[in-house]
Amino acid sequence: MDAQSILAALHARRPRVLVLGDVILDRWHEGDAARLCREGPVPVLDVESVTDAPGGAANTAVNLAALGAEVVLVGVIGNDEPGRALTACLGEAGVGTHDGARLLVREPGGTTSVKARMMAHDHLLLRVDSCRQASPTEAAAVAERAQAEVAAADAVVVCDYGLGALSALDRAALRRGAKALVVDARHPAAWANLGADVATPNAEEAAALIGEPCPDGDRRAWATAHASELAAATGARHTLVTLDTEGTILLGGSGAPHVTASRPAPEQNAVGAGDTFVAGLAYALGVGLPVDAAADVGQAAAGVVVERPGTTTCSAERLAAALGGGPRRGISSLEAARAAAAAARSEGRAVVLTNGVFDGLHRGHTAFLEEAAGLGGLLIVGVNSDDSVRRLHGELPAIGEDDRAAVVAALASVDHALVFDSETAVPLIRALSPDIYVKGGDYLPGMLTEAGAVEESGGRLEMLGYLERKLPGARKARQPADEAQR
């Protein structure tokens, strides 16, 4: 199918997708680790912030909601603080704001499964998993609520992380009622008797299914050679093997296997891309697209999230752009910015990086960016996504991310503008290794979380001076240079 036909199908209606599985809260404890513990030779993390995000089946649900689906999530959650935090995250993402809350099973005294990461200036020190198995009564409640929702769903996604929430499902009834059924399981063989439409093992899981070592070399050729064995092991009509940097290969059709190609991206950007792929796949199946076109949609959605540091979801607008629904008005991808930076260095030009929200462009912005551009030969500007602005300031910006980035990109002083989704520029700094990172002069170097990343990448931090901005109702106001970025 061509891109325009795919886009027309995606825009024709909003699918209702039922997500079943193990619900997890992902939590990040971030701070400083400048001292060692007296009890042992381990760092002490002085926590400065705690960030929560939906994980497991909840992450797939959030990705579907970001694409525009009507999402129903069924799983197990606890009557505890992490459970309340996860429910709040889901509500903000548009999942569980109505009957979804009723569909999350809560037993008195139950706890929420949590995966907590201890971070020191974006360095992972430790991950602490507090995950539990669902009780038989919780699993039975999940099965009952899931079955009640199947008939109304355009697609069903089974997300099995091995925590037992799906252990009581009536698989035969689920298969009869599901219009399109996707299995995303840690152990796909356990779902072979379900007869899914698509199973999505990665290369390692696919090899384990047939008792083979994880393939080296041409993994697409390996998958093609073992297509019949993989089909028998997954029990699915189609087995879609995900190959991270090599894209995917879809097996089970009458013709040659269908392949998708991924975009080159830093490894740290790929976190969560698998859930985004499954969400795009299920969304497309839910609107009635054939499975090969649905694989293309999943790959396009995954490609969006790996091009932007820190992001975990793909919006409907960005998916349309990735599928060829029109140029993004001069906005660069991370891949394009990296290539431009490499080319500039090969020509002996310095790479300059700065970032900000840029909500409502004014002369403070333009003066700041012109001064930043004068420090080197290539200026790259990171523009905070709408979601990251909401996390930073508690509300969405007045102007959407693509419009803000497009206006910045149109300035003569700016060579590349790209949208990024993290609260700090650390992921951008690590991906682009700028020679100079620029902030406003009202910040001291020690106050910046980015300072350490700049030093690690071999660059230097440059502080610009104060800028004057004429404000309505006032004769003259002095504005810090960094304020011009907000």
C-alpha positions in Angstrom: 0.0 0.0 0.0 1.2 3.5 -0.7 1.6 6.1 2.0 -1.4 8.2 1.0 -3.7 5.1 1.1 -2.4 4.2 4.6 -2.9 7.8 5.8 -6.4 7.9 4.5 -7.3 4.7 6.3 -5.7 5.9 9.6 -7.7 9.2 9.3 -10.9 7.6 8.4 -11.9 6.6 12.0 -10.7 6.3 15.5 -10.2 2.6 16.5 -11.0 1.3 20.0 -8.1 -0.9 21.2 -8.3 -3.2 24.2 -4.9 -3.6 26.0 -4.6 -6.6 28.4 -1.6 -7.3 30.5 0.8 -6.7 33.3 0.7 -3.0 34.4 3.9 -1.5 35.8 4.9 1.9 37.1 8.3 3.1 35.8 9.9 5.5 38.3 13.1 7.5 38.1 14.8 8.9 41.2 17.2 11.5 40.0 19.8 13.6 41.9 23.4 13.9 42.9 25.8 11.1 43.9 28.9 13.0 45.0 29.6 11.0 48.2 30.1 7.4 49.3 28.1 5.5 51.9 29.8 4.8 55.3 28.2 1.3 55.4 29.9 0.2 52.2 31.7 1.4 49.1 28.6 2.5 47.3 27.4 6.0 46.2 24.7 7.9 48.2 22.0 9.3 45.9 20.7 12.6 47.2 17.3 12.5 45.4 16.2 15.8 43.9 13.3 14.7 41.8 11.1 11.7 41.2 9.5 11.1 37.8 6.8 8.5 37.0 5.7 7.0 33.7 3.4 4.1 32.7 5.3 0.9 32.1 4.5 -2.6 30.8 1.0 -2.9 29.3 0.3 0.7 30.5 3.1 2.0 28.3 1.5 0.3 25.2 -1.8 1.9 26.2 -0.3 5.3 26.5 1.4 4.9 23.1 -2.0 4.0 21.5 -3.6 7.0 23.1 -0.9 9.3 21.7 -1.7 8.0 18.3 -5.3 8.9 18.8 -6.9 5.5 19.6 -9.7 5.1 22.2 -7.9 2.9 24.7 -9.3 0.4 27.3 -6.7 -1.0 29.6 -7.3 -4.0 31.8 -4.7 -5.1 34.3 -3.8 -5.3 38.0 -2.9 -2.2 40.1 -2.4 -1.7 43.8 -4.2 0.3 46.4 -1.0 2.2 47.2 0.9 5.4 46.4 2.5 4.0 43.2 -1.0 2.9 42.1 -2.3 6.4 42.5 0.7 7.8 40.7 0.2 5.4 37.8 -3.5 6.2 37.6 -2.7 9.9 37.4 -0.2 9.2 34.6 -2.7 7.3 32.7 -5.4 9.9 33.1 -3.0 12.6 31.8 -2.3 10.5 28.8 -6.0 10.0 28.0 -6.1 6.4 29.3 -8.5 5.3 32.0 -10.2 8.7 32.3 -13.7 7.1 32.2 -14.5 3.4 32.5 -10.7 2.5 32.3 -10.3 3.2 36.0 -13.0 0.6 36.7 -11.2 -1.9 34.5 -8.0 -1.8 36.5 -8.3 -4.5 39.2 -7.6 -3.4 42.7 -7.7 -5.7 45.7 -7.5 -4.4 49.3 -3.9 -4.5 50.4 -2.6 -5.1 46.9 0.6 -3.4 45.7 1.6 -2.0 42.3 4.5 -3.4 40.4 7.3 -0.8 40.2 10.5 -0.6 38.3 12.6 2.1 39.9 15.8 3.5 38.4 18.3 5.4 40.5 19.9 8.1 38.3 22.8 10.5 39.0 23.0 13.2 36.3 21.5 10.9 33.7 23.8 8.0 34.7 22.0 4.8 35.8 23.3 3.6 39.1 20.8 0.9 39.9 17.4 -0.5 39.0 15.2 -1.8 41.8 12.2 -4.0 40.7 9.3 -4.4 43.1 7.1 -6.5 40.9 4.6 -9.1 42.2 2.5 -11.9 40.8 -1.2 -11.3 40.4 -3.3 -13.3 42.8 -5.8 -15.9 41.5 -8.7 -13.7 42.3 -7.1 -10.7 40.6 -6.4 -12.8 37.5 -10.0 -14.0 37.5 -11.2 -10.4 37.7 -9.0 -9.4 34.8 -10.4 -12.3 32.7 -14.0 -11.3 33.5 -13.5 -7.6 32.7 -11.4 -8.3 29.5 -14.1 -10.6 28.1 -16.8 -8.0 28.6 -14.8 -5.5 26.5 -13.6 -7.7 23.6 -16.7 -7.4 21.4 -16.5 -3.6 21.4 -12.8 -3.5 20.5 -11.4 -3.1 17.0 -8.1 -4.7 18.1 -6.8 -6.4 21.2 -3.2 -6.4 22.4 -1.9 -9.0 24.9 1.1 -7.7 26.9 2.5 -10.5 29.0 5.5 -9.6 31.2 5.2 -12.8 33.2 3.4 -11.3 36.2 0.3 -13.5 36.0 -2.4 -10.9 35.3 -3.5 -12.9 32.2 -3.3 -16.4 33.7 -7.1 -16.9 33.9 -8.0 -15.6 30.5 -10.5 -17.7 28.5 -8.3 -17.9 25.4 -10.8 -19.5 23.1 -13.4 -16.9 23.9 -10.9 -14.1 23.5 -9.9 -15.5 20.1 -13.5 -15.8 19.0 -14.4 -12.3 20.0 -11.2 -10.4 18.9 -11.4 -8.8 15.5 -7.6 -8.3 15.4 -5.3 -9.9 18.0 -1.7 -9.0 18.7 0.5 -10.9 21.2 3.5 -9.0 22.7 4.9 -11.5 25.2 8.2 -12.2 26.9 7.7 -15.9 26.2 5.6 -16.0 23.0 5.4 -19.9 23.1 3.1 -19.6 26.1 0.5 -18.1 23.8 0.8 -20.5 20.9 -2.7 -21.9 21.6 -4.3 -18.5 21.3 -4.0 -18.3 17.5 -3.1 -14.6 17.4 -3.1 -12.7 14.2 0.4 -11.3 14.9 3.1 -12.3 17.4 6.0 -9.9 17.9 9.1 -11.6 19.3 12.4 -9.9 19.0 15.4 -11.8 17.6 16.5 -13.2 20.9 13.0 -14.4 21.8 12.5 -15.8 18.3 15.8 -17.9 18.6 14.7 -19.2 22.0 11.4 -20.3 20.5 13.1 -22.8 18.3 16.1 -23.7 20.5 18.6 -21.8 18.4 21.3 -19.4 19.6 20.6 -15.7 18.9 21.5 -15.2 15.3 24.5 -13.2 14.1 25.0 -11.7 10.7 22.0 -11.4 8.4 19.1 -11.9 10.8 16.4 -11.4 8.2 17.8 -14.3 6.2 17.9 -16.3 9.4 14.3 -15.6 10.1 13.2 -16.4 6.6 15.0 -19.7 6.7 13.2 -20.6 10.0 9.8 -19.2 9.0 7.9 -22.5 9.3 9.5 -23.3 12.7 8.7 -19.9 14.1 5.1 -20.1 12.8 4.6 -23.4 14.6 6.2 -22.0 17.8 4.1 -18.8 18.0 0.9 -20.4 16.7 0.1 -17.0 15.1 -1.0 -16.3 11.5 1.9 -14.0 11.2 5.2 -13.8 13.1 6.7 -10.4 13.1 10.3 -10.5 14.2 11.7 -7.2 15.4 15.4 -6.6 14.7 16.0 -3.2 16.4 18.5 -1.4 14.1 17.6 -3.7 11.2 13.9 -3.0 11.3 11.5 -6.0 11.2 10.6 -9.0 9.1 7.0 -10.2 8.7 6.6 -13.9 8.2 3.5 -15.9 7.3 2.1 -14.3 4.2 1.6 -16.1 0.9 4.4 -14.2 -0.8 7.9 -13.1 0.1 8.4 -11.9 3.7 7.6 -8.2 4.2 10.5 -6.2 5.7 10.6 -2.7 7.2 13.7 -0.6 7.7 14.6 1.4 10.8 16.4 4.7 11.1 19.9 4.9 12.6 19.7 6.3 16.1 21.7 6.4 19.4 21.0 3.3 21.5 19.7 5.3 24.4 16.9 6.7 22.2 15.5 3.2 21.5 14.1 2.7 25.0 10.3 2.2 24.6 10.4 2.0 20.8 9.2 -1.6 20.9 6.0 -0.6 22.7 5.5 2.2 20.2 5.9 -0.2 17.3 3.3 -2.6 18.8 1.0 0.4 19.4 1.3 1.5 15.8 0.8 -2.0 14.5 -2.4 -2.5 16.6 -3.8 0.9 15.7 -3.4 0.1 12.0 -5.0 -3.3 12.4 -7.8 -1.7 14.3 -8.7 0.6 11.4 -8.7 -2.4 9.0 -5.3 -2.1 7.3 -3.6 -5.3 6.1 -0.8 -6.7 8.3 2.0 -5.7 6.0 0.8 -2.0 5.9 0.3 -2.2 9.7 3.9 -3.3 10.1 4.9 -0.2 8.1 2.8 2.0 10.4 4.5 0.4 13.5 7.9 1.0 12.0 7.1 4.7 11.2 5.9 5.3 14.8 9.0 3.7 16.2 11.2 5.7 13.9 9.7 8.9 15.3 10.5 8.1 18.9 14.1 7.1 18.3 14.8 10.3 16.5 14.1 12.4 19.6 16.0 11.9 22.8 13.9 11.1 25.8 10.6 10.5 24.1 8.4 7.4 24.5 5.3 8.2 22.4 4.5 9.2 18.8 1.6 11.6 18.1 -0.8 11.2 15.2 0.7 14.3 13.5 4.3 13.0 13.7 3.2 9.6 12.4 1.5 11.3 9.4 4.7 13.2 8.7 6.8 10.0 9.1 4.6 8.2 6.6 4.9 10.9 4.0 2.0 13.1 4.9 3.9 16.3 4.2 7.1 18.0 5.1 7.6 19.2 8.7 8.3 22.7 7.6 12.1 22.7 8.0 12.2 20.8 11.3 15.2 18.5 11.5 15.5 14.9 12.8 18.2 14.0 15.3 19.8 11.9 12.5 20.0 14.9 10.2 21.5 17.1 13.0 24.1 14.4 13.8 25.1 14.2 10.1 25.3 18.0 9.8 27.5 18.1 13.0 29.8 15.5 11.6 30.1 17.3 8.3 30.8 20.7 10.1 33.6 19.1 12.1 35.2 17.6 9.1 35.3 21.1 7.6 36.9 22.5 10.8 33.7 24.3 12.0 32.6 24.3 15.6 29.2 22.9 16.5 27.1 25.0 18.8 24.0 23.7 20.7 21.4 25.5 22.7 17.8 24.7 23.7 14.6 26.1 25.0 10.8 26.3 24.8 10.6 29.4 22.5 6.9 29.9 23.2 6.0 33.1 21.3 9.1 34.2 19.4 10.3 37.7 20.3 13.5 39.9 19.9 15.0 38.3 22.9 15.0 34.9 21.2 16.4 36.2 18.0 19.2 38.2 19.6 20.1 35.3 21.8 20.3 32.9 18.9 22.2 35.3 16.7 24.8 35.6 19.5 25.0 31.9 19.9 25.4 31.4 16.1 28.4 33.7 16.2 30.3 31.4 18.5 30.8 28.7 15.9 30.1 27.4 12.4 26.9 25.4 12.9 24.0 26.2 15.3 21.7 23.4 16.4 18.7 24.4 18.5 16.7 21.9 20.6 13.0 22.8 21.1 11.2 21.3 24.1 8.3 19.1 23.2 4.8 20.0 24.5 4.9 17.0 26.9 8.3 18.1 28.3 7.0 21.7 28.8 4.0 20.3 30.7 6.3 18.3 32.9 8.6 21.2 33.6 6.0 24.0 34.1 2.8 22.2 34.8 1.0 23.4 31.7 1.2 23.2 28.0 2.8 26.0 26.0 0.5 28.4 24.1 2.1 27.3 20.8 2.5 23.6 19.7 5.9 22.0 19.4 6.0 21.7 15.6 5.0 25.4 15.1 7.6 26.6 17.7 10.3 24.5 16.1 9.3 25.5 12.6 9.6 29.2 13.5 13.0 28.7 15.1 14.2 26.7 12.1 13.2 29.6 9.8 15.6 32.0 11.5 18.7 32.8 9.4 21.0 32.2 12.5 19.7 28.6 13.0 21.0 25.7 10.9 19.0 22.9 12.5 16.0 22.9 14.9 14.7 19.7 16.3 12.1 18.7 18.9 13.3 16.8 22.0 11.3 15.3 24.8 13.5 15.4 28.0 13.4 18.0 30.7 17.1 18.7 30.3 19.4 18.9 27.2 21.6 16.1 28.5 20.4 13.5 25.9 20.9 16.0 23.1 24.4 16.8 24.3 25.3 13.2 24.5 23.9 12.5 21.0 25.4 15.5 19.3 28.7 16.2 21.3 28.7 19.9 20.7 31.9 21.9 20.8 30.0 24.7 22.6 26.8 24.4 24.6 25.2 27.8 25.2 23.0 29.0 28.1 22.0 32.4 29.4 24.2 34.4 31.7 21.8 34.3 34.7 22.8 30.7 35.2 26.0 29.7 37.0 27.8 26.7 35.4 27.4 24.7 38.6 23.6 25.1 38.5 23.2 23.4 35.2 22.6 19.7 35.0 23.9 19.9 31.5 27.4 21.0 32.6 28.6 17.5 33.4 27.4 16.1 30.1 29.1 19.0 28.2 32.4 18.2 30.0 32.1 14.5 29.3 31.5 15.1 25.6 34.7 17.2 25.4 32.9 20.5 24.8 32.7 23.8 26.7 29.9 25.7 28.4 29.3 29.3 27.2 27.2 31.8 29.2 25.8 34.7 27.2 25.0 38.0 28.8 21.8 39.8 29.5 19.4 41.0 26.8 17.0 43.9 26.9 13.4 43.3 25.9 10.7 46.0 25.7 7.6 44.7 27.5 4.0 46.0 27.0 3.1 48.5 29.7 6.6 49.1 30.8 9.3 51.4 29.5 12.2 48.9 29.6 12.9 45.6 31.3 16.1 43.7 31.7 15.7 40.1 30.7 18.2 37.3 31.3 19.5 35.7 28.1 18.2 32.3 29.3 14.8 33.8 29.8 14.7 34.4 26.1 14.8 30.6 25.6 11.6 30.0 27.6 
